[in-house]
């Protein structure tokens, strides 16, 4: 059993009782009206429809052939301040769309927290964007429960960000370049802090840094020698 499988099993046990009660109350039905297609009537992502196993972990994300523009997303941070992806320009961002009622999302969160601890800083940030309609309090409780200490808190209670991104299964994770363009995407959970993953991100950070450097110019003196 892999580490992600163990995390998923513990997370599934922890949330099973709450999900049964929530479904019976029908609060999820009200939530479903605001979710993108590809979600179950229980308000959880239909991962089977995406062909992604809850325990599947890729060696690395696959880069798009061309970088893709992203819709302007609006969300809030833990202090209630309004943000957009433009506020992260200049950084490479790993944007993870998740929710506390999504078992696979909960299972992978410690690996995202560890990735942020290893690589987060001026050049890179993991942006874990919750779409919980219940608000930031449920995110705070979950972070405290599993000991998330490195990820900042971000939330979009409207779930509009997920719809605008075409995030039809949860979790959905996008790699975004310094100019706010989508470099790669992965649907489903993953172990984001494995050596292969961290190597992939470090290489991508190196490529982005190289692309940001101004081109070196060569001048020629009067004798025709480069200088």
N, C-alpha and C positions, 0 to 999 in steps of 0.2 A: 504494500500500500504506500503510495507516494505521500509526500508532505501535504500537497494540495488536497488529496483524497481524505487524509486525516482531518485537515482543517474543515473541509466541506462537511464531513460526517458530524463533527462536533457542532458546527454551525446549524446543520439541519435539525439536530436534536433540540438545540436551544430555541429555534424559531417555530418548530412544528406546532406546539400548543397554541402559540399566539396566532399563527396563521389560521388554524381551525376555528378559533373563536372569531377572528376578524371576518372570515368568509361567512360564518353563520349570521353575524350581525348585518352583513350586506354593506358594510362600509366600503368594501372593495368595489362594489358595483358602481358607486358614485365616482370612485377613482378611475375605473375602467374607461369612462366616457372621455377622459383626457389623455389616455395612453395611445401611443402609436400602434399601428397594426402589428401583429406578430406576438401579442401578449395573450395570456390565457384569461379566462373569465375570473380566475382567482386573483388577477392583478399581477401575476408573476410572468416573466418572459417565457415564451414558448421556445426553449432552446432546441427541442427536438426538430422544430420547423426549420431551424438554421443549420441543422446537421452537426451541431457542436455538442459534444458530451460535457456534462458538468465537471468532469475530471480531466478533460483534455488540456494539455499544455504544449504549445508549440516551442520549437527550438528558438525561434525569433519571429518577429513580425516581418511580413513581406512588403517591401517598398512598392509604392505605385510607380508606374512608368513615368507619369507626369504628376506634378504636385497640383493639388486641387483646392480651389477657393472654398472657404467655409462661411456659412451664413453668420451674421452677427448674432452672437448669443448674449443674453442678459441673465445675470444671476446675482446672488448676494454672498458676501463672506460672513464669517462668524460674528462680525460686529454689526451686521445689517447694512453694510455699504453696498451700493449697486456697482457691479463690475461687468465688463465685457472681455472677450479674448484680447482685445486691443491693449488692455492693461498689462498683458504678458508679453507684448512685442519685445523682441530682443532676446527672448529665452526660447529654448526648445521645450515644448510642453508635452507631457503624456496626460491626455485628457481622458479620464475614466468616468463613464456615465453609469451610476449605480443607485441602489436603494436598499434600505435596511430590511425590506421584506423579501429581497432577492437572496436566496440561500447561497448560490455560487458567488455573488458579489461579496457577501460577508466572509466567505471562505478565503477569497484572494486578498482581502484588505490588508492583512498583516504583511504580505509580500510587497504590496505597494508602499506601505509605511517604511519597510526596510529599504526599498529602492530609493525612496526620498532621502532616507538617512545617509545612504551611500553616495548618491549623485546630486542631490538637491543643492541649489545655491544660485549664484548669479546667472549661470548659463542654462540651468535645467530645473524644472519643477513638475512634480506629479500633482495634477489638479483633479482631485476626486470630487466630482460634482453629483451630489445626491439629488434625486427627483422625488423625495418623500413629500407628500402633501401634508403630512402631519407636522412639518416644520423642523427647525434646527434642533429642538429638544431631543427628538428621537436619534438624531445623528450624534449629539453630545453623549447620550446614554450609551450608544453602541461603541463609540470611540473609547469611553471610559471602561466599558465592559471588557474589551479585548486589548486595551493598553496601547491604542494608537497615540503616538507622541510627536511624530514628525510631519504628519499631513495637516495642512490647513483645512478649515471647514468651509465648504462652499455648497450652496443649495439653490435649486430652481423648483419651487413648489408648484409651478404651472406645468412642469414637464415639457415646456415648449422647446427647450434646448434639444431634448431627445428627438422630438418630431422633426425639428429643423435639420438635424444631423442625419435623419434616416436611421436612427438607432432602434431597429425593430426587435432586437433581442438584448437582454441585459445579462452580464455587463457588456458594454461596447467601449472599446478603448481606441483612441486616435493618437497618433504621433504627429505633432504640429511643429513646423519650422519657425524660425525667428520672425518671419514675415506673416505668420498666421495662416499658412497653407498646410493642408493635410498631406503628410508624407506617406503614412501607412495607417492601416486599420485592422483591428482584431475583434471578432465577435465571440464572446464566451470567456470563461475564466482562464487564468494562466498563473504560473509561478513567476512573477515579474522580477524576482531577485536572484534567479539562478545565474551561475557564471556565464552561460550562453547569452542570456538576456542582457546582463550588465555589459558584457563585451559588445553586444550589438549597439546598445545605447552609447557607450563610450566612442565607438567608431563613428556613429552618426553625429555626435557632438564634435568630433574632430573634423568631419566633413563640413559641418556648418561653420565652424571656426575658420576653416580654410576659405570657404566661399565668402566670408565676411571681410577677409583681408583685402586691402586695395592692391591692385595689380602693380607689379614692379616694372618701372619704366627704365629703358636703357637709352642713354644719350651717346652721341658720337661726336668726338672732338674734331677739330679742323683737319687732323691728319688721318681721319677715318678709323680711329681706334675707339672701341666702345669704352664707356666709363660709367 
